[in-house]
């Protein structure tokens, strides 16, 4: 098998796949923006702080709004967002476990609280068609399922 052909590939659309969570997020963003507007523009008269604050806040959530492509090769995992590409070899991960919306790959041998920062979160698609094949692949490549 060629190293350039992915063994497994899928695209996750979180904003579209989880309509209730997405609706709650939009309501939360509206409330935060109104509150930030009142504080920064009305009270402080500093609209620059509003734009900077909202910009930073929205950028931190951008991966929820854009599709994410997951590609699994023989020796590495490739995750693509719009302009961002993250590539990591399987050897960086010590274990993996299923979480609420997908699988967390941990850099440690057992789950730790640092996993969201050091590990890699893989979000399933809405149908979860890739779940069984992904678990087989991770058993083969990482092996330590917790």
C-alpha positions as CSV (number, residue, x, y, z in Angstrom):
1,X,0.0,0.0,0.0
2,X,1.4,3.4,-0.9
3,X,2.3,5.9,1.8
4,X,0.3,8.6,-0.1
5,X,-3.1,6.9,0.0
6,X,-5.0,7.2,3.2
7,X,-6.3,4.0,4.9
8,X,-9.2,5.9,6.3
9,X,-10.6,9.4,5.6
10,X,-13.7,11.3,6.6
11,X,-14.9,14.9,7.1
12,X,-16.6,16.2,10.2
13,X,-19.0,19.2,10.1
14,X,-19.6,20.0,13.8
15,X,-21.8,23.1,13.2
16,X,-24.1,21.2,10.9
17,X,-23.9,17.8,12.7
18,X,-24.9,19.0,16.1
19,X,-27.8,21.5,15.6
20,X,-28.9,21.8,19.2
21,X,-25.3,22.6,20.4
22,X,-24.9,24.9,17.5
23,X,-28.1,26.8,18.3
24,X,-27.0,27.2,21.9
25,X,-23.6,28.3,20.8
26,X,-25.0,31.0,18.5
27,X,-27.3,32.2,21.4
28,X,-24.3,32.3,23.7
29,X,-22.2,34.3,21.1
30,X,-25.0,36.8,20.8
31,X,-25.3,37.3,24.5
32,X,-21.5,37.6,24.9
33,X,-21.3,40.1,22.0
34,X,-24.1,42.2,23.5
35,X,-22.5,42.2,26.9
36,X,-19.1,43.0,25.5
37,X,-20.7,45.8,23.4
38,X,-22.3,47.3,26.5
39,X,-19.1,47.2,28.5
40,X,-16.6,48.3,25.8
41,X,-18.5,50.7,23.6
42,X,-21.3,52.1,25.8
43,X,-19.5,52.3,29.1
44,X,-15.8,52.6,28.2
45,X,-16.3,54.2,24.7
46,X,-13.5,51.9,23.4
47,X,-14.9,50.0,20.3
48,X,-11.5,48.7,19.5
49,X,-11.7,46.5,22.6
50,X,-15.0,45.1,21.4
51,X,-13.6,44.1,18.0
52,X,-10.4,42.7,19.4
53,X,-12.3,40.7,22.1
54,X,-14.8,39.3,19.7
55,X,-12.1,38.5,17.1
56,X,-10.0,36.5,19.6
57,X,-13.2,34.8,20.9
58,X,-14.4,33.8,17.5
59,X,-10.9,32.6,16.3
60,X,-10.7,30.3,19.3
61,X,-14.0,28.7,18.2
62,X,-13.2,28.6,14.4
63,X,-12.7,24.8,14.3
64,X,-16.3,24.3,15.3
65,X,-17.6,26.3,12.4
66,X,-15.5,24.9,9.6
67,X,-15.3,21.3,8.2
68,X,-12.4,19.2,9.5
69,X,-10.9,16.5,7.3
70,X,-9.2,13.5,9.0
71,X,-6.8,11.3,7.0
72,X,-5.1,8.2,8.4
73,X,-2.0,6.9,6.7
74,X,0.3,4.0,7.5
75,X,2.7,6.1,9.6
76,X,0.8,9.3,10.4
77,X,-2.4,11.1,11.0
78,X,-3.2,14.3,9.0
79,X,-5.9,16.7,10.1
80,X,-6.9,19.6,7.8
81,X,-8.9,22.7,8.6
82,X,-9.2,25.5,6.1
83,X,-5.7,26.8,6.0
84,X,-4.3,24.7,8.9
85,X,-2.8,21.3,8.6
86,X,-1.7,19.2,11.6
87,X,0.3,16.1,11.0
88,X,1.4,13.7,13.8
89,X,2.9,10.2,13.7
90,X,1.2,7.4,15.6
91,X,4.4,7.0,17.7
92,X,3.6,10.2,19.6
93,X,0.6,8.6,21.3
94,X,0.6,6.3,24.2
95,X,-3.1,5.4,24.5
96,X,-6.5,6.4,23.2
97,X,-10.0,6.4,24.6
98,X,-13.6,7.2,23.4
99,X,-15.1,10.4,24.6
100,X,-18.5,12.0,24.0
101,X,-18.1,13.1,20.3
102,X,-15.1,11.0,19.2
103,X,-11.8,9.6,20.3
104,X,-9.0,11.3,22.2
105,X,-5.4,10.3,21.4
106,X,-3.3,10.8,24.5
107,X,0.5,11.3,24.5
108,X,0.6,9.5,27.9
109,X,0.2,5.8,28.6
110,X,-3.0,6.6,30.7
111,X,-5.5,9.4,30.3
112,X,-4.4,12.7,31.9
113,X,-6.0,16.1,32.3
114,X,-3.4,17.5,29.9
115,X,-4.8,15.4,27.0
116,X,-6.9,18.3,25.5
117,X,-3.7,20.3,25.2
118,X,-1.1,17.7,24.3
119,X,-3.2,15.0,22.7
120,X,-5.3,15.0,19.6
121,X,-9.1,14.9,19.5
122,X,-10.8,13.1,16.6
123,X,-14.4,14.0,16.1
124,X,-16.7,11.4,14.5
125,X,-19.0,12.4,11.6
126,X,-22.7,12.5,12.3
127,X,-23.3,8.9,11.1
128,X,-20.2,7.5,12.8
129,X,-19.6,5.2,9.8
130,X,-15.8,5.4,10.3
131,X,-15.9,4.4,14.0
132,X,-15.3,0.6,13.7
133,X,-12.6,0.9,11.1
134,X,-10.9,3.7,13.1
135,X,-10.9,1.6,16.3
136,X,-9.3,-1.3,14.4
137,X,-6.7,1.1,12.9
138,X,-5.9,2.6,16.3
139,X,-5.7,-0.9,17.9
140,X,-3.1,-1.8,15.2
141,X,-1.1,1.5,15.4
142,X,-1.3,2.5,19.1
143,X,-2.7,-0.5,20.8
144,X,-3.4,0.9,24.3
145,X,-7.1,1.4,24.5
146,X,-8.2,2.7,27.9
